[in-house]
Amino acid sequence: MIQKKVLSSSDESSEDEHVEDLMDKQKLVQAKANKPTRTSVSAEVYGQFNKKGQFQAKKVNKSEDAIKRIKQRMSQAFMFSALDEHELAIVIDAMEEKKFKAGDFVIKQGDDGDVLYVVDQGQLDCFKVFKKGEPEKHLKVYQPGESFGELALLYNVPRAATIKAKTDAICFSLDRETFNHIVKDAAAKKREKYEEFLSKVELLKDMDPYERLQIADALKVQKFNKSDYIIRQGEQGNTFYFIQKGDCIATKTENGTEKEVYSYKVGDYFGELALIKHEPRAANIVAQSEVVVVYLDSDSFRRLIGPVDEILKRNMGRYEKYVKK
């Protein structure tokens, strides 16, 4: 039986951790949106720039090597996971290569944002001032494959942090108009697709809609055929799964014999034991039919599943007795 590996990705930026602050700012922007006293980038969502009929796909000439690099980096960034092949082609055409020297500022906190960036080469530092008058705090170092700058475009707010090149760096930029018409719409469709599914997952029923939407944004999808191993006993666990379609079983291998210990159906979840206990996978998970799962990586799991952490720990007992050594 052939195992299909789930690719891990650097699919979230540290700016997401401050989305609650940004949402408060967004409400303020929305409240002022209809007032004619000021025109700004933040007001574009309400103006003529978002009329679908006016969108014309942008095309920036680039080499085959650049196209190949863009495709590779986009596959690592959660932002583009909801795009189909046609949408990916439009975004790739619109992306533009930007080079920065060590010490260059790429974006500055508080500025209006008109592009997002995907890192291709080099490292970039992320800084944020949390309270006026306080020194800025270093949040993280962006690596190739990570994206930043999307929050200003998603929520129509000023830049949430400052990004400065730590080394010489190359990034690919995507303009606001293409983002709004292609990436943002695809993300909205993805939310709609998974919101209903997540609302029916027993584990998440007590979460508020906003918390579930955050999970929907971070979900990736993976398909498996009958008899495929989704996870294997003894592997390091970096992923948490929900079953969207099909049936699975958990098996435990002891003394060379593989024995079924648990079964799963649509709406069930698995993979949390290794993440909560920081231990290798305690069992195999094997597809019993064509299976579609949606999953969170370990970072997203810890950031987004916090509200149901105690439920997860309590529910571990449902099958832990079958898989303990």
C-alpha positions as CSV (number, residue, x, y, z in Angstrom):
1,M,0.0,0.0,0.0
2,I,1.3,3.4,-0.9
3,Q,1.2,6.2,1.5
4,K,0.3,9.7,0.2
5,K,2.3,12.2,2.1
6,V,0.8,15.5,3.1
7,L,3.1,18.4,2.3
8,S,3.7,20.7,5.1
9,S,3.7,24.4,4.1
10,S,4.7,27.7,5.6
11,D,1.2,28.8,5.1
12,E,0.6,31.4,7.7
13,S,2.2,34.7,8.6
14,S,2.7,36.0,12.1
15,E,0.5,39.0,11.2
16,D,-2.5,36.6,11.4
17,E,-2.0,36.5,15.2
18,H,-3.1,40.1,15.3
19,V,-6.2,39.7,13.1
20,E,-8.5,40.6,16.0
21,D,-6.9,44.0,16.2
22,L,-7.3,44.4,12.5
23,M,-10.9,43.4,12.5
24,D,-11.6,46.2,14.9
25,K,-9.9,48.6,12.5
26,Q,-11.9,47.1,9.7
27,K,-15.2,47.9,11.4
28,L,-14.0,51.5,11.7
29,V,-13.2,51.6,8.1
30,Q,-16.6,50.2,7.2
31,A,-18.3,52.7,9.4
32,K,-16.6,55.5,7.5
33,A,-16.8,54.0,4.1
34,N,-19.8,55.9,2.9
35,K,-18.6,59.3,4.1
36,P,-17.3,61.4,1.2
37,T,-14.8,63.3,3.4
38,R,-11.8,61.1,2.6
39,T,-10.6,58.8,-0.2
40,S,-8.0,56.2,0.6
41,V,-6.7,52.8,-0.3
42,S,-8.9,51.4,2.5
43,A,-12.0,52.7,0.8
44,E,-11.4,50.8,-2.4
45,V,-13.5,47.9,-1.4
46,Y,-16.5,50.2,-1.5
47,G,-15.6,52.0,-4.7
48,Q,-15.2,51.6,-8.4
49,F,-12.1,49.5,-8.2
50,N,-14.0,46.4,-7.1
51,K,-16.6,46.4,-9.9
52,K,-16.1,43.1,-11.6
53,G,-16.7,44.4,-15.1
54,Q,-13.7,46.7,-14.8
55,F,-11.1,44.1,-14.0
56,Q,-8.5,43.5,-16.6
57,A,-6.0,40.8,-16.0
58,K,-2.5,42.2,-15.6
59,K,0.4,40.4,-17.3
60,V,4.0,41.0,-16.4
61,N,6.6,39.5,-18.7
62,K,8.9,37.0,-17.0
63,S,11.2,34.2,-17.8
64,E,10.3,30.5,-17.6
65,D,12.6,30.2,-14.6
66,A,10.7,32.9,-12.8
67,I,7.4,31.2,-13.6
68,K,8.7,27.9,-12.2
69,R,9.9,29.7,-9.0
70,I,6.5,31.4,-8.6
71,K,4.6,28.2,-8.9
72,Q,6.9,26.5,-6.3
73,R,6.4,29.4,-3.8
74,M,2.7,29.7,-4.4
75,S,2.3,26.0,-3.5
76,Q,3.8,26.7,-0.1
77,A,1.6,29.7,0.7
78,F,-1.9,29.1,2.2
79,M,-3.2,32.2,0.5
80,F,-3.3,30.5,-2.9
81,S,-4.6,27.1,-1.8
82,A,-8.1,27.8,-3.0
83,L,-7.3,28.8,-6.5
84,D,-8.0,26.6,-9.5
85,E,-5.6,26.2,-12.4
86,H,-7.1,29.1,-14.4
87,E,-7.0,31.4,-11.4
88,L,-3.4,30.4,-10.6
89,A,-2.4,31.2,-14.2
90,I,-3.9,34.7,-13.9
91,V,-2.1,35.3,-10.6
92,I,1.2,34.0,-11.9
93,D,1.0,36.4,-14.9
94,A,0.3,39.3,-12.6
95,M,3.2,38.7,-10.2
96,E,6.3,40.8,-10.4
97,E,9.8,40.1,-9.2
98,K,11.1,42.6,-6.6
99,K,14.7,42.7,-5.4
100,F,15.7,44.1,-2.0
101,K,19.1,44.7,-0.4
102,A,19.8,43.8,3.2
103,G,18.4,46.7,5.3
104,D,15.8,47.8,2.8
105,F,12.3,48.3,4.2
106,V,9.7,46.3,2.1
107,I,6.6,47.6,4.0
108,K,6.2,49.8,7.0
109,Q,3.6,49.5,9.8
110,G,0.8,52.0,9.4
111,D,1.3,52.6,5.6
112,D,-1.5,51.9,3.1
113,G,-1.0,48.5,1.4
114,D,-1.4,47.9,-2.3
115,V,0.5,44.7,-2.8
116,L,1.3,41.4,-1.0
117,Y,4.6,39.6,-1.2
118,V,5.7,36.0,-1.5
119,V,9.3,35.3,-0.5
120,D,11.4,33.6,-3.1
121,Q,15.0,34.1,-1.8
122,G,16.6,35.5,1.3
123,Q,15.2,36.3,4.8
124,L,13.1,39.2,6.0
125,D,12.6,40.4,9.6
126,C,9.1,41.3,10.8
127,F,8.7,44.0,13.5
128,K,5.5,45.4,15.2
129,V,4.8,48.2,17.5
130,F,2.0,47.1,19.8
131,K,1.4,50.4,21.7
132,K,2.3,53.9,20.6
133,G,5.5,55.0,22.3
134,E,6.8,51.5,22.9
135,P,9.8,50.0,21.1
136,E,9.0,47.7,18.2
137,K,9.0,44.0,18.9
138,H,10.7,41.4,16.6
139,L,8.0,38.8,15.7
140,K,9.7,36.5,13.2
141,V,12.0,35.9,10.2
142,Y,10.2,35.3,6.9
143,Q,11.7,32.5,4.8
144,P,11.3,31.5,1.2
145,G,7.8,30.2,0.5
146,E,6.1,32.4,3.1
147,S,3.8,35.4,2.2
148,F,3.2,38.7,3.9
149,G,1.2,41.9,3.4
150,E,-2.1,40.2,2.7
151,L,-3.9,41.5,5.8
152,A,-3.9,45.1,4.5
153,L,-5.6,43.7,1.4
154,L,-8.0,41.3,3.0
155,Y,-9.3,43.7,5.6
156,N,-8.6,47.0,4.0
157,V,-6.6,48.3,6.9
158,P,-3.1,49.9,7.2
159,R,0.0,47.6,7.3
160,A,0.0,45.6,10.5
161,A,3.8,45.3,10.8
162,T,7.1,46.4,9.3
163,I,9.0,44.0,7.1
164,K,12.8,44.7,6.6
165,A,15.2,42.7,4.5
166,K,17.6,40.8,6.8
167,T,19.6,39.6,3.8
168,D,19.5,40.4,0.1
169,A,16.1,39.1,-0.9
170,I,13.9,38.4,-3.9
171,C,10.1,38.5,-3.5
172,F,7.2,38.2,-5.9
173,S,4.6,40.9,-5.5
174,L,0.9,40.7,-6.3
175,D,-1.2,43.9,-6.9
176,R,-4.3,44.8,-5.0
177,E,-6.7,44.6,-8.0
178,T,-5.7,41.0,-9.0
179,F,-5.8,40.0,-5.3
180,N,-9.3,41.4,-4.8
181,H,-10.7,39.9,-8.0
182,I,-9.0,36.5,-8.0
183,V,-7.4,35.5,-4.7
184,K,-9.9,37.2,-2.4
185,D,-12.9,35.8,-4.2
186,A,-11.4,32.3,-4.2
187,A,-10.8,32.5,-0.5
188,A,-14.4,33.6,0.0
189,K,-15.7,30.6,-2.0
190,K,-13.4,28.4,0.1
191,R,-14.9,29.8,3.3
192,E,-18.4,29.2,2.0
193,K,-17.5,25.6,1.0
194,Y,-16.1,24.6,4.4
195,E,-18.2,26.8,6.7
196,E,-21.2,24.5,6.4
197,F,-19.1,21.4,6.8
198,L,-17.3,22.7,9.9
199,S,-20.6,23.8,11.5
200,K,-21.7,20.1,11.5
201,V,-18.5,18.8,13.1
202,E,-19.4,17.9,16.7
203,L,-16.1,19.1,18.1
204,L,-16.6,22.6,16.7
205,K,-20.3,23.1,17.3
206,D,-19.7,25.5,20.3
207,M,-17.2,27.6,18.5
208,D,-18.5,31.0,17.3
209,P,-18.8,31.5,13.5
210,Y,-15.7,33.8,13.4
211,E,-13.6,31.1,15.0
212,R,-14.8,28.5,12.5
213,L,-14.2,30.9,9.6
214,Q,-10.5,31.2,10.7
215,I,-10.2,27.4,10.6
216,A,-11.9,27.3,7.1
217,D,-9.3,29.8,5.9
218,A,-6.4,27.7,7.0
219,L,-7.7,24.3,5.8
220,K,-6.0,22.3,3.1
221,V,-7.6,19.4,1.2
222,Q,-6.1,16.0,0.4
223,K,-7.6,13.0,-1.4
224,F,-6.9,9.3,-0.8
225,N,-7.9,6.1,-2.5
226,K,-9.1,3.0,-0.7
227,S,-6.4,1.2,1.3
228,D,-4.1,4.3,1.3
229,Y,-2.4,5.1,4.6
230,I,-3.1,8.6,5.6
231,I,-0.8,8.4,8.6
232,R,1.5,5.7,9.8
233,Q,2.2,4.5,13.3
234,G,5.6,5.8,14.6
235,E,5.8,8.8,12.4
236,Q,6.1,12.3,13.7
237,G,2.7,14.0,13.8
238,N,2.4,17.5,12.3
239,T,-1.2,17.4,11.0
240,F,-4.7,17.3,12.3
241,Y,-7.5,15.9,10.1
242,F,-11.2,16.1,9.6
243,I,-13.0,13.6,7.3
244,Q,-15.0,15.3,4.7
245,K,-15.9,12.3,2.6
246,G,-15.5,8.5,3.1
247,D,-14.5,6.1,5.9
248,C,-11.3,5.3,7.7
249,I,-10.0,2.8,10.3
250,A,-7.3,3.1,12.9
251,T,-5.0,0.1,13.1
252,K,-2.2,-0.8,15.5
253,T,0.8,-2.9,14.5
254,E,2.2,-5.1,17.2
255,N,4.6,-8.0,16.8
256,G,4.2,-7.7,13.0
257,T,0.5,-8.0,13.1
258,E,-1.8,-5.1,12.1
259,K,-5.1,-5.0,14.0
260,E,-8.1,-2.6,13.6
261,V,-8.8,-0.6,16.8
262,Y,-11.1,2.2,15.8
263,S,-13.3,3.5,12.9
264,Y,-14.0,6.9,11.6
265,K,-16.8,8.5,9.5
266,V,-17.6,11.9,7.9
267,G,-17.2,14.7,10.4
268,D,-14.8,12.7,12.6
269,Y,-11.3,13.9,13.3
270,F,-7.9,12.3,14.0
271,G,-4.3,13.1,14.4
272,E,-4.7,15.2,17.6
273,L,-3.0,12.7,20.0
274,A,0.5,13.3,18.5
275,L,0.0,17.1,18.5
276,I,-1.3,17.3,22.0
277,K,1.1,14.9,23.6
278,H,4.1,15.7,21.4
279,E,4.6,12.0,20.6
280,P,4.9,9.9,17.4
281,R,1.7,8.7,15.8
282,A,0.2,6.0,18.0
283,A,-1.7,4.2,15.2
284,N,-2.1,3.9,11.4
285,I,-5.1,5.6,9.7
286,V,-6.2,3.7,6.6
287,A,-8.8,4.8,4.0
288,Q,-11.6,2.2,3.6
289,S,-13.1,4.0,0.6
290,E,-12.3,7.0,-1.5
291,V,-11.5,9.6,1.2
292,V,-11.3,13.4,1.2
293,V,-9.8,15.0,4.3
294,V,-9.2,18.6,5.2
295,Y,-6.3,19.3,7.5
296,L,-4.5,21.8,9.6
297,D,-0.7,21.9,10.2
298,S,0.6,21.9,13.7
299,D,1.0,25.7,13.9
300,S,-2.6,26.3,12.7
301,F,-3.8,23.6,15.1
302,R,-2.3,25.2,18.1
303,R,-3.4,28.7,17.2
304,L,-7.0,27.9,16.0
305,I,-8.1,24.9,18.0
306,G,-7.4,26.6,21.3
307,P,-11.1,27.1,22.2
308,V,-11.7,23.3,22.0
309,D,-8.4,22.2,23.5
310,E,-10.0,20.9,26.7
311,I,-12.6,19.0,24.7
312,L,-9.9,17.3,22.6
313,K,-8.0,16.3,25.8
314,R,-11.2,14.9,27.3
315,N,-12.1,13.0,24.1
316,M,-8.7,11.4,23.8
317,G,-10.1,8.7,26.0
318,R,-12.5,7.6,23.3
319,Y,-9.7,5.5,21.7
320,E,-6.6,6.0,23.7
321,K,-7.1,2.7,25.5
322,Y,-6.9,1.0,22.1
323,V,-3.7,2.5,21.0
324,K,-1.6,2.9,24.1
325,K,1.5,0.8,24.3
